[in-house]
Amino acid sequence: MVAEIYAQKLICETDSAETTMYTDMGYTGYMIANKHTTVVGAYKKGYRPKYLQKSKLKKKGKDYVIPELTKFKSHDDFGKYFEPAVVKIAIPERSISYKVFNKTTSWNSGKADEKKESQDSLNIVSPKLLENAYWYFQNFGVLDTTEGFFRDYANTFKVSMTVHRMKLECNKQERFVLAKMYCTIELTDYYGAKILSKEFEVQSNDYPDSFLNPYIYWFGSLDSFLLGEYGVDVWNDAMEEAYLQFFYSPELTMAIEAYDEKLKGASSQPLITLKSTKSTTGTPSDYLKTVVTIKGKDGHGSGCIVSSDGYVVTNYHVAMGSEDTLHVVLSDGTDYIAKLERADALTDLALLKIEAINLNASTPASSEMYKLGEEVFVIGTPADPSLGQTVTKGIMSGKRSTFGKTLFQTDAHVNPGNSGGALFNSKGQLIGVVSSKAFGSTTEGVGFAIPSNYIYERLRLTFN
């Protein structure tokens, strides 16, 4: 039998909020016989819902008054998009607890009538909680739900949550339960560069205790509360509160402002003057040695040597997240430790430096030197580091404008690992840095490269 829901007239300080009082709320096969919860819920689209104890609400005549609800911050407030990257539970031993208070007097005094504590640690990455996080972000209005072919990666951030401690408390007399959670929320740009990390201690709303698995009373299955189908609403509500506090934190606002200033400042950095090389003419084999493999802690990509004294251009997304572990592998297998010199999230470009001399190099074209339909070559390291200096051939398929920058389109084969590699024209000129491809079971031959003129504009290189 599914318990009934009764409504009672309420007044809310937030205009047009829908309010409902819950009694005997439960799931099929579970009822609290002849007992009523004392929790009232208030909702409004775009606002954080509140579940409150009726005994603590102010009254106006015969009506109860719900405090003002908190508005969600959206994309309109930030001018940015956010998406959840991961939800980790990393709770050490004796850090998941459950307390029962039989009477409100014991609740008010903080003296629990029953205590349970998990003896085990809990370390998982939860796809279910990540799925719920996507729902929150969409509900907040910060998730990019546009259906355009291109996405604004430079203005999209990723948010990771790690939970360190969990407390569950139940007031049996007033029939409600709440969760207290201790977590870290980390913000990175879309490609993994760390921007902000902040600790939070949050508390869920007061929920009717029928949201909780009834068997937890007898078996103390605390893990089932965190991960199972019962009690999930209470746990999720604490997560939502943590995200809400994160989006309202002044540290986030300052971090985004600093990020924007960094993007703006990329084009005004001091110039780095490099020695130019003669443009190579002939077959692709003549300029294979100018393309390298970039190894990081989470995989590999490709790069282009642009100066004989060890300057290498690659993608921002290849370098970021591996700043301290980058290696450049030449065509002859020589491995060098690389230092990140400059990075630009807007155009997805990065400049590395290795301690080497007399390298084969290609000076980037300083303007958009291309013709639609002309023959082009992609050189890089697709799929596996053992496939370095792979050459594929195609044509220049198009020039696309997206979010204030230009991309070259080609039907030459581009695969994971090619990122940061070279796009040469038939004259042997380095005209682009390979960046991405379109994926899909019905999509082939749609690859993209960053025009080489951005190397001059955004990485601030000049050649003598």
SEMAR-15528 format. One line per 5 residues: number of its first residue (from 1); their letters; for each residue x, y, z of C-alpha. Coordinates in nm, 4 decimals. Last residue first. Layout:
NUM	A	X,Y,Z ~ ...
This chain:
464	NFTLR	6.3799,3.5643,-3.6790 ~ 6.0690,3.3865,-3.5479 ~ 5.8013,3.5226,-3.3153 ~ 5.6010,3.3400,-3.0528 ~ 5.3246,3.4882,-2.8400
459	LREYI	5.1452,3.1664,-2.7443 ~ 4.8119,3.3284,-2.8338 ~ 4.8845,3.5335,-3.1469 ~ 5.1856,3.3569,-3.2933 ~ 5.0635,3.0030,-3.2318
454	YNSPI	4.7180,3.1273,-3.3381 ~ 4.8604,3.1713,-3.6910 ~ 4.9019,2.7931,-3.7053 ~ 4.5309,2.7287,-3.7611 ~ 4.3918,2.4864,-3.5004
449	AFGVG	4.3048,2.1515,-3.6564 ~ 3.9827,1.9551,-3.6964 ~ 3.8760,1.6110,-3.8145 ~ 3.5562,1.4980,-3.9858 ~ 3.6405,1.1936,-4.1967
444	ETTSG	3.3836,0.9572,-4.0543 ~ 3.0528,0.9967,-3.8727 ~ 2.7779,0.7303,-3.8736 ~ 2.8883,0.5424,-3.5612 ~ 2.9853,0.8672,-3.3972
439	FAKSS	3.2875,1.0804,-3.3164 ~ 3.3848,1.4148,-3.4660 ~ 3.7556,1.4847,-3.4505 ~ 3.9890,1.6944,-3.2397 ~ 4.2977,1.9131,-3.2079
434	VVGIL	4.5498,1.8813,-3.4917 ~ 4.7863,2.1781,-3.4991 ~ 4.7743,2.3738,-3.8256 ~ 4.9517,2.5188,-4.1307 ~ 5.2960,2.3647,-4.0946
429	QGKSN	5.4232,2.4186,-4.4501 ~ 5.5527,2.1217,-4.6473 ~ 5.4297,2.2522,-4.9812 ~ 5.1539,1.9877,-4.9898 ~ 5.0003,2.1324,-4.6740
424	FLAGG	5.0967,2.0113,-4.3300 ~ 4.8694,1.9466,-4.0287 ~ 5.0845,1.8492,-3.7339 ~ 5.0201,1.6735,-3.4050 ~ 4.8785,1.8183,-3.0856
419	SNGPN	4.5945,1.5650,-3.0733 ~ 4.6813,1.2625,-3.2869 ~ 4.6582,1.0415,-2.9769 ~ 4.2873,0.9671,-3.0281 ~ 4.2381,0.9410,-3.4061
414	VHADT	4.2458,1.1765,-3.7054 ~ 4.2254,1.0366,-4.0584 ~ 4.2506,1.3077,-4.3247 ~ 3.8993,1.4384,-4.3958 ~ 3.9961,1.7897,-4.2906
409	QFLTK	3.8375,2.0849,-4.1134 ~ 4.0361,2.3934,-4.0142 ~ 3.9189,2.5706,-3.6995 ~ 3.8644,2.9405,-3.6351 ~ 3.8020,3.1303,-3.3128
404	GFTSR	3.5353,3.3459,-3.1507 ~ 3.3081,3.0718,-3.0219 ~ 3.3214,2.8669,-3.3433 ~ 3.4192,2.9621,-3.6975 ~ 3.4772,2.6755,-3.9396
399	KGSMI	3.7103,2.6480,-4.2391 ~ 3.6483,2.3533,-4.4673 ~ 3.7507,2.0215,-4.6181 ~ 4.1244,2.0715,-4.6643 ~ 4.2052,1.7408,-4.8268
394	GKTVT	4.3267,1.4045,-4.7096 ~ 4.6405,1.2111,-4.6256 ~ 4.7452,1.0160,-4.3169 ~ 5.0977,0.9857,-4.1783 ~ 5.1905,0.8011,-3.8581
389	QGLSP	5.4952,0.9590,-3.6926 ~ 5.4588,0.7583,-3.3706 ~ 5.2581,0.4343,-3.3692 ~ 5.4328,0.2758,-3.0677 ~ 5.2835,0.5469,-2.8474
384	DAPTG	4.9359,0.3956,-2.9082 ~ 4.6046,0.5090,-3.0612 ~ 4.7349,0.7730,-3.3029 ~ 5.0820,0.9287,-3.2822 ~ 5.1056,1.2235,-3.5210
379	IVFVE	5.1222,1.3421,-3.8805 ~ 4.8231,1.4744,-4.0758 ~ 4.8803,1.5577,-4.4430 ~ 4.6976,1.8029,-4.6700 ~ 4.5903,1.8103,-5.0353
374	EGLKY	4.3959,2.1150,-5.1486 ~ 4.0158,2.1056,-5.1543 ~ 3.9703,2.4426,-4.9868 ~ 4.2894,2.6418,-5.0156 ~ 4.5153,2.7108,-4.7221
369	MESSA	4.7729,2.9485,-4.5813 ~ 4.5983,3.1027,-4.2816 ~ 4.8819,3.3313,-4.1792 ~ 5.2088,3.2964,-3.9900 ~ 5.2836,2.9463,-4.1164
364	PTSAN	5.4540,2.7539,-3.8385 ~ 5.8321,2.7059,-3.8579 ~ 5.9046,2.3342,-3.8842 ~ 6.1876,2.1784,-3.6830 ~ 6.4533,1.9072,-3.7011
359	LNIAE	6.6508,1.9337,-3.3794 ~ 6.9994,2.0811,-3.3515 ~ 6.9688,2.1314,-2.9764 ~ 6.7928,1.9682,-2.6816 ~ 6.6756,2.0637,-2.3330
354	IKLLA	6.3010,2.0345,-2.3846 ~ 6.0488,2.3200,-2.3847 ~ 5.6716,2.2953,-2.4168 ~ 5.4177,2.5428,-2.5600 ~ 5.0447,2.4829,-2.5288
349	LDTLA	4.7400,2.5369,-2.7522 ~ 4.3688,2.4726,-2.6973 ~ 4.2616,2.8048,-2.8550 ~ 4.0884,2.9466,-2.5474 ~ 4.2692,2.7218,-2.2992
344	DAREL	4.6061,2.8819,-2.3687 ~ 4.9223,2.7355,-2.2203 ~ 5.2811,2.8548,-2.1924 ~ 5.6181,2.7164,-2.0857 ~ 5.5340,2.3597,-1.9773
339	KAIYD	5.8640,2.1831,-1.9173 ~ 5.9456,1.8574,-2.0939 ~ 6.1567,1.5617,-1.9833 ~ 6.3181,1.4165,-2.2945 ~ 6.2974,1.0683,-2.4497
334	TGDSL	6.4996,0.9736,-2.7575 ~ 6.3007,0.7228,-2.9647 ~ 6.4395,0.8215,-3.3067 ~ 6.1172,1.0088,-3.3929 ~ 6.1494,1.2134,-3.0757
329	VVHLT	5.9713,1.1388,-2.7469 ~ 5.8652,1.4387,-2.5383 ~ 5.7859,1.3738,-2.1724 ~ 5.5417,1.5495,-1.9414 ~ 5.5172,1.4459,-1.5749
324	DESGM	5.4950,1.7743,-1.3851 ~ 5.2408,1.9466,-1.6124 ~ 5.0352,1.6305,-1.6588 ~ 4.6883,1.7693,-1.5851 ~ 4.7213,2.0041,-1.8790
319	AVHYN	4.9582,1.9029,-2.1575 ~ 4.7357,1.7136,-2.4021 ~ 4.4346,1.9409,-2.3408 ~ 4.6442,2.2495,-2.4145 ~ 4.7384,2.0981,-2.7481
314	TVVYG	5.0985,2.0789,-2.8691 ~ 5.3803,2.3114,-2.9692 ~ 5.7417,2.2114,-2.9040 ~ 6.0428,2.4342,-2.8363 ~ 6.3712,2.2408,-2.8226
309	DSSVI	6.6595,2.4388,-2.9711 ~ 6.5742,2.3538,-3.3331 ~ 6.2481,2.5468,-3.3053 ~ 5.8899,2.4560,-3.4001 ~ 5.8882,2.0892,-3.2984
304	CGSGH	5.5262,1.9742,-3.3358 ~ 5.3454,1.7613,-3.0777 ~ 5.1442,1.4452,-3.0272 ~ 4.9328,1.2882,-2.7557 ~ 4.9729,1.0364,-2.4778
299	GDKGK	4.8021,0.8901,-2.1769 ~ 4.7070,0.9682,-1.8168 ~ 5.0422,1.0650,-1.6636 ~ 5.1640,1.2410,-1.9743 ~ 5.3553,1.1376,-2.2879
294	ITVVT	5.3931,1.3660,-2.5914 ~ 5.4972,1.1956,-2.9161 ~ 5.6922,1.4011,-3.1700 ~ 5.6591,1.5629,-3.5145 ~ 5.9550,1.7417,-3.6762
289	KLYDS	6.1158,1.4128,-3.7753 ~ 5.8316,1.3353,-4.0159 ~ 5.9152,1.6451,-4.2224 ~ 6.0972,1.4971,-4.5241 ~ 5.8899,1.1772,-4.5116
284	PTGTT	5.5874,1.3907,-4.5966 ~ 5.7266,1.4329,-4.9511 ~ 5.9001,1.7365,-5.0952 ~ 5.9451,2.0843,-4.9603 ~ 6.0433,2.1848,-4.6113
279	SKTSK	6.0027,2.5473,-4.5167 ~ 6.3333,2.6913,-4.4039 ~ 6.3788,2.7185,-4.0326 ~ 6.3122,3.0072,-3.7963 ~ 6.5059,3.0727,-3.4787
274	LTILP	6.2793,3.1613,-3.1897 ~ 6.1825,3.4894,-3.0247 ~ 5.9492,3.4615,-2.7252 ~ 5.7244,3.7657,-2.7027 ~ 5.6112,3.8967,-2.3652
269	QSSAG	5.2502,3.8065,-2.2796 ~ 4.9711,4.0266,-2.4163 ~ 4.7694,3.7643,-2.6073 ~ 4.7461,3.5338,-2.3065 ~ 4.6208,3.8123,-2.0792
264	KLKED	4.2575,3.7743,-2.1733 ~ 4.2590,3.4045,-2.0894 ~ 4.4389,3.4676,-1.7604 ~ 4.1931,3.7421,-1.6712 ~ 3.9073,3.5002,-1.7329
259	YAEIA	4.0633,3.2407,-1.5011 ~ 4.1160,3.5034,-1.2296 ~ 3.7492,3.6040,-1.2538 ~ 3.6452,3.2392,-1.2379 ~ 3.8558,3.1823,-0.9255
254	MTLEP	3.7160,3.4956,-0.7589 ~ 3.3560,3.3847,-0.8151 ~ 3.4356,3.0346,-0.6909 ~ 3.6043,3.1696,-0.3776 ~ 3.2930,3.3792,-0.3054
249	SYFFQ	3.0986,3.0536,-0.2516 ~ 2.7441,3.0528,-0.3918 ~ 2.8117,2.7788,-0.6480 ~ 2.9852,2.5711,-0.3811 ~ 2.7024,2.6199,-0.1324
244	LYAEE	2.4553,2.4844,-0.3890 ~ 2.6833,2.1913,-0.4713 ~ 2.7014,2.0989,-0.1021 ~ 2.3234,2.1358,-0.0621 ~ 2.2669,1.9055,-0.3595
239	MADNW	2.4941,1.6450,-0.2043 ~ 2.3023,1.6639,0.1247 ~ 1.9780,1.6137,-0.0701 ~ 2.1304,1.3145,-0.2439 ~ 2.1856,1.1420,0.0898
234	VDVGY	1.8276,1.2108,0.1996 ~ 1.6839,1.1054,-0.1362 ~ 1.8930,0.7885,-0.1384 ~ 1.7316,0.6614,0.1797 ~ 1.6436,0.3342,0.0159
229	EGLLF	1.7670,0.2509,-0.3352 ~ 2.1129,0.1540,-0.2224 ~ 2.4430,0.3400,-0.2212 ~ 2.4730,0.5581,0.0854 ~ 2.1837,0.4148,0.2843
224	SDLSG	2.2776,0.0634,0.1861 ~ 2.6251,0.1310,0.3244 ~ 2.4749,0.2032,0.6658 ~ 2.3069,-0.1357,0.6958 ~ 2.2344,-0.1078,1.0660
219	FWYIY	2.0480,-0.4399,1.0742 ~ 1.7422,-0.3541,1.2780 ~ 1.6806,0.0144,1.2226 ~ 1.8364,-0.0010,0.8763 ~ 1.5536,-0.2382,0.7879
214	PNLFS	1.3139,0.0536,0.7516 ~ 1.5110,0.1906,0.4520 ~ 1.4811,0.5665,0.4946 ~ 1.2447,0.7915,0.3056 ~ 0.9904,0.6930,0.5744
209	DPYDN	1.1933,0.9122,0.8056 ~ 1.0243,1.2235,0.6671 ~ 1.3151,1.4441,0.5637 ~ 1.4814,1.7298,0.7513 ~ 1.6903,1.8979,0.4816
204	SQVEF	2.0461,1.7869,0.4365 ~ 2.3420,1.9167,0.6307 ~ 2.6698,2.0442,0.4947 ~ 3.0365,2.0630,0.5875 ~ 3.2332,2.1804,0.2839
199	EKSLI	3.5999,2.1853,0.1837 ~ 3.7188,2.3822,-0.1207 ~ 3.9450,2.3160,-0.4208 ~ 3.9839,2.5651,-0.7063 ~ 4.1382,2.5983,-1.0542
194	KAGYY	4.3059,2.2693,-1.1387 ~ 4.3765,2.2082,-1.5089 ~ 4.1673,1.9084,-1.6177 ~ 4.0772,1.9768,-1.9804 ~ 3.7375,2.1339,-1.9148
189	DTLEI	3.8809,2.3679,-1.6520 ~ 3.9033,2.2278,-1.3043 ~ 3.6923,2.2788,-0.9925 ~ 3.7265,2.0605,-0.6831 ~ 3.4646,1.9947,-0.4169
184	TCYMK	3.5781,1.8362,-0.0901 ~ 3.3292,1.6694,0.1405 ~ 3.1837,1.6376,0.4892 ~ 2.8197,1.5274,0.5056 ~ 2.5435,1.5476,0.7640
179	ALVFR	2.2235,1.3587,0.6846 ~ 1.8748,1.4153,0.8231 ~ 1.5865,1.1998,0.9449 ~ 1.2308,1.2795,1.0484 ~ 0.9512,1.1171,1.2475
174	EQKNC	0.8943,1.3746,1.5228 ~ 0.9304,1.1161,1.7965 ~ 1.1786,0.8992,1.6104 ~ 1.4327,1.1771,1.5474 ~ 1.6919,1.0190,1.3162
169	ELKMR	2.0538,1.1176,1.2506 ~ 2.2850,1.0024,0.9712 ~ 2.6474,1.1119,0.9679 ~ 2.8879,1.0859,0.6737 ~ 3.2565,1.1577,0.6296
164	HVTMS	3.5099,1.2053,0.3493 ~ 3.2984,1.2621,0.0367 ~ 3.4916,1.3577,-0.2781 ~ 3.3175,1.5801,-0.5345 ~ 3.4466,1.6757,-0.8793
159	VKFTN	3.3307,1.9736,-1.0870 ~ 3.4261,2.0342,-1.4487 ~ 3.4308,2.3760,-1.6108 ~ 3.3063,2.5029,-1.9463 ~ 3.4050,2.8445,-2.0813
154	AYDRF	3.7075,2.7368,-2.2873 ~ 3.5150,2.4257,-2.3946 ~ 3.2465,2.6244,-2.5779 ~ 3.0960,2.3317,-2.7655 ~ 3.0700,2.2688,-3.1389
149	FGETT	2.7957,2.0648,-3.3089 ~ 2.5201,2.2597,-3.1348 ~ 2.2686,2.0732,-2.9187 ~ 2.2669,2.3027,-2.6183 ~ 2.2269,2.1304,-2.2831
144	DLVGF	2.5326,2.2872,-2.1216 ~ 2.4814,2.2324,-1.7488 ~ 2.4549,2.5391,-1.5222 ~ 2.0726,2.5607,-1.5068 ~ 2.0363,2.4451,-1.1468
139	NQFYW	1.8108,2.1587,-1.2568 ~ 2.0652,2.0522,-1.5181 ~ 2.3369,2.0629,-1.2557 ~ 2.1207,1.8644,-1.0152 ~ 2.0397,1.5976,-1.2762
134	YANEL	2.4053,1.5631,-1.3681 ~ 2.4806,1.5149,-0.9974 ~ 2.2263,1.2306,-0.9863 ~ 2.4145,1.0506,-1.2633 ~ 2.7365,1.1042,-1.0704
129	LKPSV	2.5691,0.9526,-0.7624 ~ 2.4744,0.6467,-0.9657 ~ 2.8168,0.6185,-1.1304 ~ 2.9731,0.5999,-0.7814 ~ 3.3500,0.5951,-0.7450
124	INLSD	3.4195,0.3817,-0.4402 ~ 3.6090,0.3762,-0.1120 ~ 3.4179,0.2868,0.2057 ~ 3.6146,0.2142,0.5218 ~ 3.4886,-0.0467,0.7621
119	QSEKK	3.3921,-0.0294,1.1268 ~ 3.0628,0.1480,1.0507 ~ 2.9203,0.3164,1.3566 ~ 2.5869,0.2717,1.5279 ~ 2.4436,0.4751,1.8126
114	EDAKG	2.1156,0.4497,2.0006 ~ 1.9477,0.6767,2.2567 ~ 2.1485,0.9756,2.1310 ~ 2.2283,1.2609,2.3678 ~ 2.2377,1.5822,2.1596
109	SNWST	2.0331,1.7717,2.4188 ~ 1.7759,1.8810,2.1605 ~ 1.7514,1.5296,2.0178 ~ 1.7180,1.3815,2.3687 ~ 1.4263,1.6176,2.4344
104	TKNFV	1.2805,1.5360,2.0944 ~ 1.2465,1.1773,2.2046 ~ 1.3719,0.8452,2.0673 ~ 1.6921,0.9931,1.9229 ~ 1.8689,0.7505,1.6877
99	KYSIS	2.2255,0.8033,1.5678 ~ 2.3974,0.6556,1.2612 ~ 2.7674,0.6935,1.1845 ~ 3.0000,0.6616,0.8869 ~ 3.3534,0.7730,0.9779
94	REPIA	3.4593,0.4709,1.1818 ~ 3.7032,0.3559,0.9132 ~ 3.7870,0.6006,0.6331 ~ 3.5355,0.7475,0.3859 ~ 3.6526,0.8020,0.0277
89	IKVVA	3.3264,0.8242,-0.1670 ~ 3.3995,0.9708,-0.5063 ~ 3.1650,1.1623,-0.7358 ~ 3.3216,1.2378,-1.0741 ~ 3.3228,1.4963,-1.3533
84	PEFYK	3.0088,1.7005,-1.2882 ~ 2.9412,1.9680,-1.5515 ~ 2.9668,2.3433,-1.5356 ~ 2.8864,2.6072,-1.7960 ~ 2.9928,2.9683,-1.7795
79	GFDDH	2.8350,3.3141,-1.8110 ~ 2.8212,3.2954,-1.4323 ~ 2.4779,3.4279,-1.3377 ~ 2.3081,3.3363,-1.6670 ~ 2.4582,2.9883,-1.6461
74	SKFKT	2.2543,2.9368,-1.3299 ~ 2.2658,3.0069,-0.9568 ~ 1.9845,2.8280,-0.7743 ~ 1.7556,3.0519,-0.5696 ~ 1.7383,2.9905,-0.1937
69	LEPIV	1.3878,2.9582,-0.0475 ~ 1.2447,3.2153,0.1918 ~ 1.1262,3.0701,0.5207 ~ 0.7964,2.8726,0.5184 ~ 0.5197,3.0288,0.7309
64	YDKGK	0.2497,2.8057,0.8825 ~ -0.1130,2.9167,0.8763 ~ -0.3632,2.9395,1.1589 ~ -0.2788,3.3007,1.2331 ~ 0.0664,3.3513,1.0971
59	KKLKS	0.2729,3.0719,1.2415 ~ 0.6493,3.0333,1.2496 ~ 0.7813,2.6891,1.1668 ~ 0.9797,2.4914,1.4219 ~ 0.7022,2.2460,1.5120
54	KQLYK	0.6387,2.1797,1.1437 ~ 0.9869,2.0409,1.1022 ~ 1.1217,2.1604,0.7690 ~ 1.1811,2.0222,0.4206 ~ 1.3030,2.2985,0.1917
49	PRYGK	1.3434,2.2907,-0.1860 ~ 1.6325,2.4896,-0.3434 ~ 1.4917,2.7294,-0.6005 ~ 1.4668,2.7306,-0.9812 ~ 1.1133,2.5961,-0.9800
44	KYAGV	0.9531,2.6438,-0.6394 ~ 0.9083,2.3884,-0.3668 ~ 0.8167,2.3698,0.0033 ~ 0.8026,2.0555,0.2171 ~ 0.6605,2.0166,0.5688
39	VTTHK	0.7857,1.7547,0.8140 ~ 0.5925,1.6417,1.1192 ~ 0.5600,1.2768,1.0219 ~ 0.2415,1.1060,1.1247 ~ 0.1850,0.7852,1.3143
34	NAIMY	-0.1099,0.5493,1.2937 ~ 0.0954,0.2718,1.1304 ~ 0.4150,0.3936,0.9721 ~ 0.3734,0.2217,0.6386 ~ 0.5978,0.0025,0.4280
29	GTYGM	0.5001,-0.2478,0.1595 ~ 0.5046,0.0070,-0.1228 ~ 0.6983,0.3133,-0.0149 ~ 0.6453,0.5755,0.2509 ~ 0.4825,0.9030,0.3513
24	DTYMT	0.2545,0.8683,0.6498 ~ 0.1945,1.2426,0.6474 ~ 0.3604,1.5008,0.4216 ~ 0.2742,1.8717,0.4256 ~ 0.2879,2.0385,0.0866
19	TEASD	0.3899,2.3803,-0.0368 ~ 0.4141,2.5251,-0.3879 ~ 0.6126,2.8470,-0.3902 ~ 0.4289,3.1301,-0.5658 ~ 0.6178,3.4131,-0.3971
14	TECIL	0.9036,3.3232,-0.1635 ~ 0.8052,3.4167,0.1933 ~ 0.5834,3.1101,0.1934 ~ 0.2392,3.0748,0.3557 ~ 0.0953,2.7306,0.4086
9	KQAYI	-0.2424,2.5630,0.3665 ~ -0.2243,2.1918,0.4349 ~ -0.1931,1.9073,0.1884 ~ -0.2116,1.5363,0.2601 ~ -0.0061,1.2658,0.0904
4	EAVM	-0.1237,0.9052,0.1151 ~ 0.0874,0.6006,0.1845 ~ 0.1320,0.3439,-0.0908 ~ 0.0000,0.0000,0.0000
